[in-house]
Amino acid sequence: MLCCCWRSVMRNGSKYYWTVAGSFLFVSALIIYHGSRQVLLEFQSEHQQHQLLSVYADPAIECLCDDAKLINPSSNVLEIHQSSCSQETDRRGSNQSVVSYSLFGHPDENDEVLRRYFSSIEAKAARIRRYYPGWIMRVYHNLSTDDQMKYLCPLRCSSSVHESSNVDLCHVDSIRTNVINSALIQRLNPRMWRFLVMLDPLVDRFMCRDIDSDIIPREVTAVRQWLQSNFTFHVMRDHPSHGGFMLAGLWGAKNVQRRDLIRRLGQAMIWTSQNGNYETDQNRLDFFVWPFATFDVMATDSYFCNHWDVGSGQVLPVFRSRHVASVTISRDWISSAKISPITSSHVRTSVDPLITKTGSYVNYKSAA
């Protein structure tokens, strides 16, 4: 029967071609729609059940600060947060500026994790307070109660009565928001946690950084230039290995300029990042965000500013002793390091000359 129909179509040429093709496409669309709908319904049901269980299984974890700083220790765990972090973040109100980090691992079980990711957090918070005044250090984490009390709560509770903390702690198992399903957050790739700031209606501008990278003059000056510009997005590339469109720990955006777009991009990345792959954060930025950012981005670049496909490059205008996003060397070094005021002698007007790399340093070398 099918062969007869096909012969008839062939004899009559295009007379029946579009009819058959249209019917085939219509039936295919119905099948795809029905299958997709069933998958989505099952997915939604599964996550609703998981969320219901997780809400009661993972109580909100609070730091035991004094009453002046504690939001509400007896609050209902089921309460929906206005922000994409915590009640403490809600209390700060709107127009927030945030430096967002992901923090995970077991510091008491791994000396390398403790040294590289936990030892410099306190100094980093102090440097953010000094060099990004008014900005909040937001740490997304999944630490146990004991680890949080030991390593993170001192950051929130050590401020004086006259000086509020500039650190917000966001336990991913306790985030409740209408913007994204809590189960998706709990299953999210840990490297993606810092991108949850994209969904926050209280945040006007943010930067995503690596928890083990330092804050140096080149970064501070580049960020200042971006904030004074009309560009929505900001990316930095300051090392030969920084060849991607957007480095997961060296980008930022102004939510206040394109809030709906940034929120939807964040949702798309979260929905598709329910895995533990190492490069998920980088791949999602390149696939989802860069196509929209490419025409509205300040790319502060030392190596690829002449490449048309990675954005219009702005030269890093500060003398180099280390490259942006270089790994923190040690807590002692961080505590003693100083950022000198930016002077006219530091201004650079061309792409960085030749460099030599030694360890985690990249030293300036005259091309003369």
C-alpha positions in Angstrom: 0.0 0.0 0.0 2.8 2.4 0.9 4.6 1.5 -2.3 1.5 2.3 -4.4 1.1 5.7 -2.7 4.8 6.4 -3.3 4.5 5.5 -7.0 1.4 7.7 -7.3 3.3 10.6 -5.8 6.2 10.0 -8.2 3.9 9.9 -11.3 2.1 13.1 -10.4 5.3 14.9 -9.6 4.8 17.9 -7.2 1.0 17.5 -7.2 1.0 15.4 -4.1 4.5 16.1 -2.8 3.7 19.0 -0.6 0.6 17.3 0.7 2.5 14.2 1.8 5.4 16.2 3.1 3.1 18.4 5.1 1.2 15.5 6.6 4.5 13.8 7.5 5.8 16.9 9.3 2.5 17.4 11.1 2.4 13.8 12.4 6.1 14.1 13.4 5.4 17.3 15.3 2.6 15.6 17.2 4.8 12.7 18.1 7.6 15.0 19.3 5.2 17.2 21.2 3.5 14.2 22.9 6.9 12.6 23.8 8.4 15.9 25.1 5.3 16.6 27.1 5.5 13.2 28.8 9.2 13.7 29.6 8.6 17.2 31.0 5.7 15.9 33.2 7.7 13.1 34.5 10.7 15.4 35.1 8.5 18.0 36.9 6.9 15.3 39.1 10.3 13.8 40.0 11.7 17.2 41.0 8.6 18.2 43.0 8.9 15.0 45.0 12.7 15.6 45.4 12.1 19.2 46.4 9.5 18.2 49.0 11.8 15.7 50.6 14.8 18.0 50.5 13.0 20.9 52.1 12.6 18.9 55.2 15.8 17.0 55.0 18.1 20.0 54.7 17.3 22.6 57.3 18.5 26.2 56.9 22.0 26.5 58.3 22.6 29.8 60.2 25.7 31.3 61.8 25.3 31.9 65.5 26.0 35.7 65.4 24.7 38.1 67.9 21.1 39.4 67.7 22.1 42.5 65.8 23.3 40.5 62.9 21.1 37.4 63.0 18.1 37.7 60.7 15.6 35.2 62.2 16.9 32.0 63.6 13.5 30.6 64.1 12.3 31.2 60.5 10.4 28.6 58.6 12.6 26.5 56.4 9.9 26.6 53.7 10.0 30.4 53.4 10.7 31.6 49.9 13.6 33.9 49.5 13.3 37.0 47.4 17.0 36.7 46.4 18.8 33.6 45.1 20.8 33.2 48.3 19.4 33.5 51.8 17.3 35.6 54.2 20.4 37.6 55.0 20.7 38.6 51.4 17.0 39.5 51.3 17.6 41.9 54.2 20.2 43.9 52.2 17.5 45.0 49.8 17.8 45.9 46.2 20.7 47.5 44.1 23.2 45.0 45.4 26.7 44.6 43.8 28.1 41.1 44.3 31.3 39.2 43.8 30.1 35.6 43.5 32.0 32.4 44.3 31.5 28.7 44.4 33.0 26.8 47.4 32.9 23.0 47.8 35.1 20.2 49.1 36.1 18.8 52.4 38.8 20.9 54.0 39.4 18.7 57.0 39.9 15.6 54.8 42.2 17.2 52.1 45.1 19.5 52.9 45.2 20.8 49.3 41.6 21.8 49.4 42.2 23.6 52.7 45.3 25.4 51.5 44.1 26.4 48.1 40.4 27.1 48.6 39.8 27.9 52.3 42.9 29.5 53.7 42.6 32.9 51.9 38.9 33.5 52.2 39.1 35.8 55.1 41.8 37.9 53.4 39.8 37.9 50.2 36.7 39.3 52.0 38.9 42.1 53.4 40.3 43.0 50.0 36.8 43.1 48.5 35.8 45.5 51.2 38.8 47.7 50.5 39.0 47.7 46.7 35.3 47.1 45.9 33.6 49.2 48.5 29.9 48.5 48.8 30.2 45.2 47.1 29.2 41.9 48.8 31.3 38.7 48.7 28.7 36.0 48.1 29.8 32.4 48.7 27.7 29.5 47.4 28.5 26.3 49.2 27.3 23.0 50.5 29.5 22.6 53.6 28.3 20.6 56.6 27.2 22.5 59.7 30.5 21.9 61.4 32.6 23.0 58.4 30.5 26.2 57.9 30.7 27.1 61.6 34.5 26.6 61.5 35.5 28.2 58.2 32.7 30.5 57.0 30.7 31.8 60.0 33.7 33.8 61.4 33.5 35.9 58.2 29.9 36.9 58.9 30.2 37.2 62.7 33.6 38.9 63.1 32.5 42.4 62.0 32.2 45.1 64.7 28.8 46.5 65.8 29.5 49.6 63.7 30.6 47.7 60.6 28.2 45.2 58.9 29.6 42.1 57.3 30.3 42.2 53.6 29.9 38.4 53.3 26.8 36.4 52.4 26.7 32.6 52.7 24.4 30.7 50.4 23.9 27.1 51.3 22.7 25.5 48.1 20.5 23.0 50.0 18.6 25.9 51.7 17.9 28.2 48.7 14.2 28.7 48.1 13.2 30.9 45.2 10.4 31.2 42.8 12.8 31.7 39.9 14.2 28.2 39.8 13.3 24.8 41.2 15.2 24.1 44.4 15.9 20.5 43.3 17.7 21.8 40.2 19.9 23.9 42.5 20.7 21.0 44.7 21.7 18.8 41.7 23.5 21.6 39.9 27.2 21.3 39.0 29.1 22.9 41.9 31.1 25.1 39.6 27.8 26.6 38.4 26.6 27.7 41.8 28.2 31.2 41.5 26.0 31.8 38.4 22.9 31.7 40.5 23.5 35.4 41.1 22.2 35.9 37.5 18.7 35.0 38.8 18.7 37.5 41.7 16.2 40.4 41.3 18.0 42.2 44.1 21.4 42.3 42.3 22.2 45.1 39.9 25.7 44.1 38.9 27.9 41.1 39.6 31.2 39.5 39.0 31.9 35.7 39.0 35.4 34.8 40.3 37.3 31.7 41.2 37.6 31.2 45.0 41.4 30.5 44.7 42.2 33.6 42.6 43.6 36.8 43.9 42.5 40.4 43.5 45.2 42.5 41.9 45.5 46.0 40.5 45.0 45.0 36.9 41.6 43.5 37.7 40.5 46.4 39.9 41.3 49.0 37.2 39.7 46.9 34.4 36.5 46.5 36.5 36.4 50.2 37.1 36.6 50.9 33.4 33.7 48.5 32.7 31.5 50.0 35.5 32.0 53.4 34.0 31.1 52.2 30.5 27.7 51.4 29.0 28.6 47.8 28.3 26.4 45.2 30.0 28.9 42.3 30.0 32.6 42.2 31.0 35.2 39.6 30.2 39.0 39.5 30.9 41.8 37.6 29.3 45.2 38.1 30.7 47.2 34.9 30.0 48.0 32.8 26.9 45.7 30.1 28.2 42.7 32.6 28.5 41.6 31.8 24.9 37.9 31.1 25.6 35.1 33.5 24.8 34.2 33.9 28.5 36.3 32.5 31.3 34.0 31.2 34.1 36.0 33.0 36.8 36.6 36.3 34.9 33.3 37.7 33.7 30.6 39.9 35.0 27.3 41.6 34.0 25.0 44.5 34.9 21.7 42.9 35.6 20.1 46.3 35.8 20.6 46.9 32.1 19.3 43.5 30.7 17.7 41.8 33.7 15.2 39.6 31.9 17.8 38.3 29.4 20.4 37.6 32.1 17.8 35.8 34.2 16.7 33.6 31.3 20.3 32.8 30.3 20.9 31.8 33.9 17.9 29.5 34.0 18.9 27.8 30.7 22.4 27.1 32.0 21.1 25.7 35.3 18.5 23.4 33.5 21.3 22.0 31.4 24.0 21.6 34.0 22.7 18.8 36.2 26.1 17.0 36.1 29.6 17.0 37.6 31.7 17.6 34.5 34.7 19.8 35.0 34.2 22.2 32.1 30.4 22.6 32.3 30.6 26.2 33.5 32.9 27.2 30.7 30.9 25.4 28.0 27.6 26.8 29.2 28.9 30.4 29.1 30.3 29.9 25.5 27.0 28.3 24.3 24.3 30.4 26.0 25.8 33.7 27.1 28.4 34.6 24.6 26.1 34.8 21.5 24.1 37.5 23.4 27.1 39.2 25.0 29.3 39.5 21.9 27.8 42.8 20.8 27.5 44.3 24.3 30.7 43.4 26.0 33.9 45.1 27.2 36.6 42.5 26.6 39.7 43.5 28.7 42.4 41.6 26.8 46.2 41.2 26.8 46.5 38.5 24.1 43.5 38.2 21.9 42.4 41.8 21.5 43.1 41.7 17.7 40.9 38.6 17.2 37.6 39.8 15.8 35.6 36.8 17.1 36.3 37.4 20.8 35.0 40.9 21.2 36.3 44.4 21.0 39.5 44.4 23.1 40.5 46.9 25.8 44.1 46.8 26.9 44.8 46.2 30.5 46.2 49.6 31.5 48.3 48.6 34.6 51.9 47.4 35.0 52.0 43.6 35.3 53.5 41.7 38.2 50.9 38.9 38.1 48.2 38.0 35.6 44.5 38.5 36.4 43.0 35.3 38.0 46.4 34.1 39.1 46.1 31.6 42.0 46.5 32.9 45.5 50.1 31.9 46.6 49.5 31.7 50.3 47.5 33.3 53.1 50.6 35.1 54.4 51.4 36.6 51.0 47.8 37.7 50.6 47.7 39.3 54.0 50.9 41.3 53.3 50.2 42.2 49.7 49.3 45.7 48.9 47.7 47.4 45.9 49.4 50.6 45.0 47.4 53.6 43.8 47.0 53.8 40.0 49.2 56.5 38.6 49.9 57.8 35.1 53.1 55.8 34.9 51.1 52.6 35.0 49.0 53.5 32.0 49.6 51.3 28.9 48.5 52.2 25.4 49.2 49.0 23.5 48.9 45.2 23.8 51.2 43.8 26.5 54.8 43.3 25.2 56.7 40.1 25.5 56.3 38.3 28.8 58.1 35.6 30.7 56.2 33.1 32.9 57.6 31.8 36.2 55.4 29.7 38.4 52.2 31.5 39.0 53.7 34.9 38.1 53.8 36.5 34.7 56.5 39.2 34.7 56.6 42.2 32.4 59.6 42.2 30.0 60.5 45.2 27.9 60.4 44.6 24.2 63.3 47.0 23.7 
